[in-house]
């Protein structure tokens, strides 16, 4: 199976530097729409068996633009949503919260839940469930439109990097990560590729 894992195009909140987790549902910006069109053009000749998307508006809009070139319907899956930071509403709040709880539970505080939200372990478990399902279901190529944080955990779970180091990876808007599942393991062919935006 080939997995084309993509981060959504630029949203209006991205363009304004506004913090987003799995609650803020802003649409794509004008630049984001152009990014998604360029991405769709790059992927138009791929033989696609399925397109999955997070439930978030920015991901769904990106997926729908890609799907116009393929005879498949976008499947929304909440397991692909971005990390739920609960009542923490900025990157600084999130960083300070985890710094405060560093070392309390597990490596890199993966088991510490955000107030009203989830732990990084919770987030990773949802992605792991999704991966297990698609491995059983598909042999061909699928596209997954997700989020920066979600994609980073995908890479950790696929063995590209230790899970606790995964958040250090870079994931730009509409980046392509191309992975093959072969003989029980994931092989990375492309990581954070945005040549379609050049």
N, C-alpha and C positions, 0 to 999 in steps of 0.2 A: 504494500500500500504506500502511496505517496501522499504526504500531508503538506499542503501549502498553508502555512500559518501566517496570518496577516494582522497587523494592527490597523484599527480603523483610521480613516482620513481625519484631517484636522476638523475639530468641532468649533462652534462659536466660543465655547468656554476655553478651549485650548488657545485660540487666537487672542483671548483677553487675559490669559494667565490665571484663569479661575480654576480652583481645585475641583476635581471630579472623582467620584468613586462610583458605586453602583446605584446612586440615587439621582444624580443630576442628569436629566435627559435632554441636553441641548442638541440641536441639529448640526449638520455640517456647515462650516463657513463657506463662503464663495471659493476660497482657495482650496478648502477640503473637497468640494465637489469636483474641481479640476484635478486634484490629486487622485480622487477615486476613478475618474474617467481615464486618466493615464494608466492607472493600475489595471483597469478593466481591459484596456487596449493590449497591455502586456500579456494578460492571461487569456485573451480571446481564443487562442488556438489550442489551449489545453483541453484534453478530453476529461470532462468533469463528471463524476458520479453523484456528488452531493455538495451543497454549499450550506455550511452551518454558520450561525451568527449568535452573538450575545443578544440579549433582549434590549440592550441600551440603544437609544435612537441613533447615536453616532455610528455604531457598528452595523445596525440594520440598514441604514441608508447606504453605507459603503457596500454592504453585501448585495443590495438590490441593484446597484449600478453595475456591479460585476455580473450579476445573474442575467442581465439583459442580453448578454452574448452567449448564454447557455440555456439549454432546454431543461432547466431544473428549478425547483421552487426552493427559496431560502427557508431553512429550518431554524427556528429560534430555540435556543437552549440556555436556560438560566444558569447552568453550570459554567458557562463561558463569561458570565458577568464579571465586571471588575471587583476588586476587593471591597468589602463592606466595612468602612471605617466608623460606622455608627455615628455617635454625636461629635466626632472629631472632624472639623470642617476646614482644615488647611493642612498643607504638607508639614508646616512647622509643628502644629498640634500633634500630628501623627508621629513625627520624628521624636518629639519630646516625650510622648507617651511611652514609646518603645524604649527609649533611652532610660526612662525611669524604671522600667520593669526588666531591663537587661539582666539576664542571668537567673531570673526567678524560676523559669520553667524551660527546660529543653535548650537546645542550641539556638542562639540568636533569637530568643524569646518567641519561637514559632508557635508556642501553645498559649500565649497570652492573648485573651480576647479583648478587642476594643470595646469601650462602653457602648452598649446597644448594638454592637456589630458582631464581627467574627474574628477568629484568630487566623494567622497565616496558614496554620495547619488545616483549618476548616476549608479555606480557599483551595489549598493544594489537594485536599481529599476530593473536592468536587471535580477538579480537573482530571485527577487520576481516574475517577469513575467514568468521565467522558471518554478518556483515552482507551480504557478497557473495552468500552462499548463499541467504539469505531473500529478497533483492531479486529473484533469478532465479526463485524458487520460488512466491512469493505475490503476489496482486494485492489481496487483501482485508485483513482485520485480524488481527494476531497479538499475543499477549501474551507478554512475556518477563519472567520473574522472576529477578532477579540480585542483585547486591550493590552497596554504596556505591561502592567503588573501581572496579568493573567498569562501573557505570552512568556514572561520570564520564568514563571513557575512551570509552564509546559517544558521549557528547556531543562530545568532542574530535574523534573520527573523523567525526562527522556534520557538523562544521563550525560547531557552536554556539559553541565557544570554541577557542582554540589548544590543541593537544594537551598542551603542556607546562604550560598553565594549568588544565587540566581538574580536577585534584585539589582546586582551591579551591572548586569547586561544592558546594552542599549537597544531600544526599540523605537524607531521613528515612525511618524504617521505614514501609513500605507506600506511599511516595510514588509518584505517577503522573507519568510523563513521556510526553506524547503527541506523536508526530512523524508527519508525512506525507512519503512519498517521491514526489516529483512532478518530472517533466521532468529527471531525473538529479540532483536535489538533495534534501536533507532540510530540512523546514520544521518548526520547533518551535511547537506549539500550547499545550502545558502543560509546566511544569517544576517538579518537586518539589512537586506539589499533594497536600495531605493533608486536604482539606476533609471527607472522609468520616470523619475522626477527631474532628471538632469536636462 
